[in-house]
Amino acid sequence: MVTEILDLSANQKIKYDRYQMLKNRIQTHSESMDRSLCEYRNFEDSSLILFRTRYEVMRQSVRFCAAGIPHRVRMSGISNGLSPWIGAALSLYDVDERLNKDTFKNLWNKYVRRKLIRTMGCLDAWELMVRFAGLTNELVDLVELRRILSRGNPPIEFTQTEIGTSGPILSTIHASKGREADTVFLILPSNEMRKISSEESRVLFVGASRARKKLYLGQSYDTFNESRIGSGRAYSQDTDQLHFEFGRDEDLLAEGLVGKQSFVSIDRAMLAQMDLKRMDNYSRLSAVSNEAYRYKLVDSNDKSIAFLSENFELDLRNILLNISRVNHTKHLCDNSISGIYFHGWKTLVLPKGDSRLNELHAPWNKTGFVLCPQIYSFASTQLINTGRPSNDIEIIN
């Protein structure tokens, strides 16, 4: 550390000193963590666990999932999705484009049984739909409801606030702005010398000031040299392992959940949706592919839940092309992806008249509502170095 400080320029040294002064002041008003986050376990639901980078958030989420510790994830740029009760109650109702209150109650009692899907009460859900798409207090226009919910920014009342349903909230310091909690765990990078700047001091202050009563200060031992491809997906190469961001909004689409090209029959698509409804939080999933990089998401019993989108497959190919170009030899990856965990459900909605409806099985091609797994993690797969020259590799658009 002394050598690193001597190597800093005068300007960097000033910034480093300011950062250390602020950190020392924070340490006097905080408690040092004496064990790993997984060993604390008994977190309050309102607690915040803050990290400097998205990568650290995803890695900790994977650790919590593996240990069965309930938690939520909140990060900027990641959609938390529409509430699952919408898809559970309405995805199979293709009788009419209008829905009355009594019919909705019957659908709710039949399909919205699980507590994790039932994020609000039946009457509250009905009043919410009436508020935005009601023809009367007893009748809702489903076409209008689909139009509203399929927008880029649907009403916040229909959305989930975080990924996950209970437990402490894992977040980046940036995404925590404007939020506070009685108890905050602030996890700082282990190598602080890499990027000491005025911004780092400001971020440190923001993180520490989120705590109303108690602040715990800890250190992250995750090291991550983040790279990104054009779509924004983050990845990292660790010798013969590829780690990458999994569960972005475009990874799972309605076509991959109940599409004709994904499931050969209505019965197969219906079975996948039924298996999805039965899943428990933090269930371990994996993705497997064929020779054409067509990946399907499967549960621990190897049952197909969904097929990943062409956007995901294109991103994975571009990551491999980037790695091949940097290493000057062609790299492929194993046909299995691990480190994927189930975080609950969300609803996908397509408006009436959307051309993508033609690609779906009935009844989803009429209803436009589809139940979708909520997944967000840093997944892993084995890298294979073919030893062949990469030549002039071009990124696929």
C-alpha positions as CSV (number, residue, x, y, z in Angstrom):
1,M,0.0,0.0,0.0
2,V,2.9,2.4,0.8
3,T,4.4,1.8,-2.6
4,E,1.1,2.4,-4.3
5,I,0.7,5.8,-2.5
6,L,4.1,6.9,-3.5
7,D,3.3,6.1,-7.1
8,L,0.3,8.5,-7.1
9,S,0.5,11.9,-8.6
10,A,0.1,14.9,-6.3
11,N,-3.5,15.4,-7.4
12,Q,-4.3,11.7,-6.9
13,K,-2.6,11.9,-3.5
14,I,-4.9,14.7,-2.4
15,K,-8.0,12.8,-3.5
16,Y,-6.8,9.7,-1.8
17,D,-6.1,11.6,1.5
18,R,-9.6,13.1,1.3
19,Y,-11.1,9.7,0.8
20,Q,-9.2,8.2,3.7
21,M,-10.2,11.1,6.0
22,L,-13.9,10.6,5.2
23,K,-13.6,6.8,5.6
24,N,-11.9,7.2,9.0
25,R,-14.7,9.6,10.1
26,I,-17.3,7.1,9.0
27,Q,-15.5,4.2,10.8
28,T,-15.8,6.1,14.1
29,H,-19.6,6.2,13.7
30,S,-20.0,2.6,12.4
31,E,-19.5,-1.0,13.5
32,S,-17.0,-3.2,11.7
33,M,-18.4,-6.4,10.3
34,D,-16.9,-9.4,12.1
35,R,-18.3,-12.0,9.7
36,S,-19.5,-12.5,6.2
37,L,-22.9,-11.3,5.1
38,C,-24.2,-14.9,4.8
39,E,-23.3,-15.5,8.4
40,Y,-25.5,-12.6,9.7
41,R,-28.7,-14.2,8.3
42,N,-31.2,-12.5,10.6
43,F,-31.6,-9.3,8.6
44,E,-34.5,-6.9,9.1
45,D,-36.6,-6.6,5.9
46,S,-35.9,-2.9,5.8
47,S,-32.1,-3.3,5.9
48,L,-30.0,-2.0,3.0
49,I,-26.9,-3.8,1.8
50,L,-24.9,-1.4,-0.4
51,F,-22.1,-2.1,-2.8
52,R,-20.0,0.0,-5.1
53,T,-20.6,-2.0,-8.3
54,R,-23.4,-4.0,-10.0
55,Y,-21.1,-7.0,-10.2
56,E,-20.8,-7.1,-6.4
57,V,-24.5,-7.0,-6.0
58,M,-25.1,-9.9,-8.4
59,R,-22.3,-12.0,-6.7
60,Q,-23.8,-11.5,-3.3
61,S,-27.3,-12.3,-4.5
62,V,-26.0,-15.6,-5.9
63,R,-24.4,-16.4,-2.5
64,F,-27.6,-15.5,-0.7
65,C,-29.6,-17.7,-3.1
66,A,-27.2,-20.6,-2.6
67,A,-27.6,-20.2,1.2
68,G,-31.4,-19.8,1.0
69,I,-31.3,-16.3,2.5
70,P,-34.3,-14.2,1.5
71,H,-33.4,-10.9,-0.1
72,R,-34.4,-8.4,-2.7
73,V,-32.4,-6.7,-5.5
74,R,-32.8,-3.1,-6.5
75,M,-30.6,-1.5,-9.2
76,S,-31.0,1.2,-11.8
77,G,-31.6,0.2,-15.3
78,I,-33.3,-3.1,-14.4
79,S,-37.0,-3.5,-14.7
80,N,-38.7,-5.1,-11.7
81,G,-41.6,-6.1,-13.9
82,L,-45.4,-6.0,-13.6
83,S,-46.9,-7.8,-10.6
84,P,-47.3,-11.5,-11.1
85,W,-51.0,-11.6,-10.1
86,I,-51.8,-10.0,-13.4
87,G,-50.5,-12.8,-15.5
88,A,-51.6,-15.5,-13.1
89,A,-55.2,-14.2,-13.1
90,L,-55.6,-13.1,-16.7
91,S,-53.3,-15.1,-19.0
92,L,-55.9,-17.9,-19.6
93,Y,-59.0,-15.7,-19.8
94,D,-59.8,-15.5,-23.5
95,V,-63.6,-15.5,-23.2
96,D,-64.2,-11.8,-23.6
97,E,-62.4,-8.5,-24.0
98,R,-64.3,-7.2,-21.0
99,L,-64.1,-8.6,-17.5
100,N,-66.7,-8.3,-14.7
101,K,-66.0,-8.3,-11.0
102,D,-67.5,-11.7,-10.2
103,T,-65.5,-13.4,-13.0
104,F,-62.3,-11.8,-11.8
105,K,-63.0,-13.1,-8.3
106,N,-63.4,-16.6,-9.6
107,L,-60.1,-16.3,-11.7
108,W,-58.3,-14.9,-8.6
109,N,-59.5,-17.8,-6.4
110,K,-58.6,-20.4,-9.1
111,Y,-55.2,-19.1,-10.3
112,V,-53.8,-16.7,-7.7
113,R,-53.4,-19.1,-4.9
114,R,-49.7,-18.8,-3.9
115,K,-48.8,-16.1,-1.4
116,L,-45.7,-15.1,-3.4
117,I,-47.9,-14.4,-6.5
118,R,-50.7,-12.7,-4.4
119,T,-48.8,-9.4,-3.9
120,M,-52.1,-7.6,-3.0
121,G,-55.7,-8.6,-2.2
122,C,-58.3,-9.5,-4.8
123,L,-60.5,-6.4,-4.1
124,D,-57.5,-4.1,-4.2
125,A,-56.4,-5.6,-7.5
126,W,-59.9,-5.1,-8.9
127,E,-60.1,-1.5,-7.8
128,L,-56.7,-0.8,-9.3
129,M,-57.8,-2.2,-12.7
130,V,-61.1,-0.2,-12.5
131,R,-59.1,3.0,-11.8
132,F,-57.0,2.7,-15.0
133,A,-59.2,0.7,-17.4
134,G,-62.7,0.6,-15.8
135,L,-65.8,1.0,-17.9
136,T,-67.8,1.0,-14.7
137,N,-67.1,-0.1,-11.1
138,E,-68.1,-3.6,-12.1
139,L,-66.5,-3.9,-15.6
140,V,-63.0,-3.6,-16.9
141,D,-61.8,-3.1,-20.5
142,L,-59.0,-5.7,-20.9
143,V,-57.9,-4.2,-24.3
144,E,-57.3,-0.8,-22.6
145,L,-55.6,-2.5,-19.6
146,R,-53.2,-4.3,-22.0
147,R,-52.5,-1.0,-23.8
148,I,-51.6,0.7,-20.6
149,L,-49.6,-2.1,-19.1
150,S,-47.6,-2.8,-22.3
151,R,-46.2,0.8,-22.4
152,G,-42.5,1.4,-21.7
153,N,-43.4,3.0,-18.3
154,P,-46.6,1.4,-17.0
155,P,-48.3,2.8,-13.9
156,I,-46.1,2.2,-10.9
157,E,-49.1,0.8,-9.0
158,F,-48.9,-2.3,-11.2
159,T,-45.2,-2.8,-10.8
160,Q,-42.9,-4.5,-8.3
161,T,-40.6,-2.3,-6.3
162,E,-37.7,-4.8,-6.3
163,I,-36.7,-8.2,-7.6
164,G,-37.7,-10.6,-4.9
165,T,-40.4,-10.4,-2.2
166,S,-38.7,-10.2,1.2
167,G,-35.5,-9.8,3.1
168,P,-32.8,-7.0,3.0
169,I,-32.4,-5.0,-0.2
170,L,-29.1,-5.5,-2.1
171,S,-28.3,-2.4,-4.1
172,T,-25.5,-0.3,-5.6
173,I,-24.8,2.9,-3.7
174,H,-25.9,4.9,-6.8
175,A,-29.3,3.2,-6.8
176,S,-29.8,4.0,-3.1
177,K,-29.9,7.7,-3.6
178,G,-33.0,9.2,-1.9
179,R,-33.6,6.0,0.2
180,E,-32.8,5.4,3.9
181,A,-33.0,2.5,6.3
182,D,-32.5,2.0,10.0
183,T,-29.7,-0.4,9.4
184,V,-27.3,-0.2,6.5
185,F,-24.4,-2.6,5.6
186,L,-21.9,-0.6,3.5
187,I,-19.5,-2.9,1.6
188,L,-16.5,-1.1,0.3
189,P,-14.1,-2.3,-2.5
190,S,-11.0,-4.2,-1.2
191,N,-8.7,-2.4,-3.7
192,E,-9.3,1.3,-3.0
193,M,-6.2,2.5,-4.7
194,R,-7.5,1.6,-8.2
195,K,-9.9,4.5,-8.7
196,I,-9.6,7.1,-6.0
197,S,-11.4,10.2,-7.2
198,S,-13.6,13.0,-6.0
199,E,-16.5,10.8,-7.2
200,E,-15.4,8.0,-4.9
201,S,-15.5,10.3,-1.8
202,R,-19.0,11.5,-2.8
203,V,-20.2,7.9,-3.3
204,L,-18.8,6.9,0.0
205,F,-20.7,9.7,1.7
206,V,-23.9,8.8,0.0
207,G,-23.7,5.2,1.1
208,A,-22.9,6.0,4.7
209,S,-25.6,8.6,5.0
210,R,-28.4,6.1,4.1
211,A,-28.3,4.8,7.7
212,R,-30.7,6.3,10.2
213,K,-29.6,4.3,13.2
214,K,-26.9,1.7,12.6
215,L,-24.2,1.5,10.0
216,Y,-22.0,-1.6,9.5
217,L,-18.8,-1.2,7.5
218,G,-17.5,-4.2,5.6
219,Q,-15.1,-5.0,2.8
220,S,-15.7,-6.7,-0.5
221,Y,-13.3,-9.4,-1.7
222,D,-14.7,-9.7,-5.1
223,T,-12.4,-8.4,-7.8
224,F,-13.9,-7.8,-11.2
225,N,-12.4,-6.4,-14.4
226,E,-15.7,-5.5,-16.0
227,S,-16.1,-5.5,-19.8
228,R,-19.3,-4.7,-21.7
229,I,-20.5,-5.3,-25.2
230,G,-22.6,-2.9,-27.3
231,S,-25.9,-4.0,-25.7
232,G,-24.6,-3.0,-22.2
233,R,-24.3,-6.6,-20.9
234,A,-21.4,-7.0,-18.5
235,Y,-19.1,-9.9,-18.5
236,S,-15.7,-11.1,-17.2
237,Q,-13.3,-13.8,-18.1
238,D,-11.7,-15.7,-15.3
239,T,-9.1,-18.1,-16.9
240,D,-11.4,-20.8,-18.3
241,Q,-14.6,-19.4,-16.8
242,L,-16.9,-16.9,-18.4
243,H,-19.2,-14.9,-16.0
244,F,-21.9,-12.6,-17.4
245,E,-25.0,-10.6,-16.5
246,F,-28.1,-12.9,-16.8
247,G,-31.7,-11.9,-16.6
248,R,-31.9,-8.6,-18.5
249,D,-35.3,-7.6,-19.7
250,E,-34.7,-8.8,-23.2
251,D,-33.5,-12.3,-22.2
252,L,-37.0,-13.7,-21.7
253,L,-39.8,-12.8,-24.1
254,A,-43.3,-14.1,-24.5
255,E,-42.3,-16.0,-27.6
256,G,-39.8,-18.0,-25.5
257,L,-42.4,-18.7,-22.7
258,V,-45.5,-19.8,-24.7
259,G,-44.4,-19.5,-28.4
260,K,-45.0,-21.9,-31.2
261,Q,-41.4,-22.0,-32.1
262,S,-40.4,-22.8,-28.5
263,F,-43.0,-25.4,-27.6
264,V,-44.4,-27.9,-30.1
265,S,-47.9,-27.9,-28.7
266,I,-50.3,-25.9,-26.5
267,D,-50.0,-28.7,-23.9
268,R,-46.2,-28.4,-23.6
269,A,-46.5,-24.6,-23.2
270,M,-49.3,-25.0,-20.6
271,L,-47.2,-27.5,-18.7
272,A,-44.2,-25.2,-18.6
273,Q,-46.4,-22.4,-17.2
274,M,-47.8,-24.8,-14.6
275,D,-44.3,-25.8,-13.6
276,L,-43.3,-22.2,-13.4
277,K,-46.2,-21.4,-11.0
278,R,-45.0,-24.2,-8.7
279,M,-41.4,-23.0,-8.4
280,D,-40.0,-21.8,-5.0
281,N,-37.9,-18.7,-4.5
282,Y,-34.2,-19.3,-5.0
283,S,-34.7,-22.5,-6.9
284,R,-31.6,-23.3,-8.9
285,L,-32.0,-23.2,-12.7
286,S,-29.6,-23.8,-15.6
287,A,-29.6,-23.0,-19.3
288,V,-28.6,-25.6,-21.9
289,S,-28.1,-25.2,-25.6
290,N,-27.9,-27.1,-28.9
291,E,-25.3,-26.5,-31.6
292,A,-27.1,-23.4,-32.9
293,Y,-26.8,-21.6,-29.5
294,R,-30.5,-22.1,-28.9
295,Y,-30.7,-22.0,-25.1
296,K,-33.6,-23.3,-23.0
297,L,-34.1,-22.6,-19.3
298,V,-34.6,-25.8,-17.3
299,D,-35.3,-26.6,-13.6
300,S,-33.5,-29.0,-11.3
301,N,-35.6,-31.9,-12.8
302,D,-34.5,-30.9,-16.4
303,K,-38.0,-29.6,-17.2
304,S,-38.2,-26.9,-19.8
305,I,-39.4,-23.6,-18.4
306,A,-38.6,-21.2,-21.3
307,F,-36.4,-20.6,-24.2
308,L,-34.0,-17.6,-24.1
309,S,-34.3,-14.9,-26.7
310,E,-32.3,-14.3,-29.8
311,N,-31.0,-11.1,-28.2
312,F,-29.5,-13.2,-25.4
313,E,-27.9,-15.7,-27.9
314,L,-26.5,-12.8,-30.0
315,D,-25.0,-11.2,-26.9
316,L,-23.3,-14.4,-25.8
317,R,-21.8,-14.9,-29.3
318,N,-20.5,-11.3,-29.3
319,I,-19.0,-11.8,-25.8
320,L,-17.2,-14.9,-27.2
321,L,-16.0,-12.9,-30.2
322,N,-14.7,-10.2,-28.0
323,I,-12.8,-12.7,-25.9
324,S,-11.4,-14.4,-29.0
325,R,-10.2,-11.1,-30.4
326,V,-8.5,-10.1,-27.2
327,N,-6.8,-13.5,-26.7
328,H,-6.1,-14.0,-30.5
329,T,-7.5,-17.5,-30.5
330,K,-11.1,-18.6,-31.1
331,H,-13.1,-19.2,-27.9
332,L,-16.3,-21.2,-27.6
333,C,-18.3,-22.0,-24.4
334,D,-19.8,-25.1,-22.9
335,N,-23.5,-25.8,-23.7
336,S,-24.5,-25.4,-20.0
337,I,-24.9,-22.2,-18.0
338,S,-25.0,-22.3,-14.2
339,G,-25.4,-19.8,-11.3
340,I,-29.0,-19.0,-12.3
341,Y,-31.6,-18.6,-9.5
342,F,-35.4,-18.0,-9.5
343,H,-36.5,-14.8,-7.8
344,G,-40.2,-15.0,-8.3
345,W,-42.5,-14.0,-11.1
346,K,-43.4,-11.0,-13.2
347,T,-46.0,-10.5,-16.0
348,L,-45.3,-9.7,-19.6
349,V,-48.1,-7.9,-21.6
350,L,-48.6,-7.5,-25.3
351,P,-51.2,-5.1,-26.6
352,K,-54.0,-6.1,-29.0
353,G,-52.8,-6.0,-32.6
354,D,-49.1,-6.7,-31.7
355,S,-47.6,-8.9,-34.5
356,R,-45.8,-11.0,-31.9
357,L,-49.2,-12.4,-30.7
358,N,-49.2,-14.5,-33.9
359,E,-46.2,-16.4,-32.7
360,L,-47.9,-17.5,-29.4
361,H,-50.0,-20.5,-28.7
362,A,-53.6,-20.1,-27.6
363,P,-54.9,-18.7,-25.3
364,W,-52.0,-16.3,-24.8
365,N,-52.3,-15.1,-28.4
366,K,-55.7,-13.7,-27.5
367,T,-55.2,-12.6,-23.9
368,G,-51.7,-11.0,-24.3
369,F,-50.8,-11.8,-20.7
370,V,-47.9,-14.2,-19.9
371,L,-46.4,-15.2,-16.6
372,C,-42.6,-14.9,-16.6
373,P,-39.8,-16.0,-14.2
374,Q,-38.0,-13.2,-12.5
375,I,-34.2,-13.9,-12.8
376,Y,-31.2,-11.7,-12.3
377,S,-27.7,-13.0,-11.5
378,F,-24.1,-13.3,-12.7
379,A,-24.2,-16.6,-14.4
380,S,-21.2,-18.8,-15.4
381,T,-20.1,-21.1,-18.2
382,Q,-17.0,-23.0,-19.1
383,L,-14.8,-21.3,-21.8
384,I,-13.2,-23.5,-24.4
385,N,-10.1,-22.3,-26.2
386,T,-10.0,-24.0,-29.6
387,G,-6.4,-22.9,-30.1
388,R,-7.3,-21.8,-33.6
389,P,-6.4,-18.2,-34.7
390,S,-9.2,-15.7,-34.3
391,N,-8.3,-14.0,-37.6
392,D,-10.4,-10.9,-38.4
393,I,-13.4,-11.3,-36.1
394,E,-16.3,-8.9,-36.5
395,I,-18.9,-8.2,-33.9
396,I,-22.4,-9.3,-35.0
397,N,-25.1,-6.6,-35.1
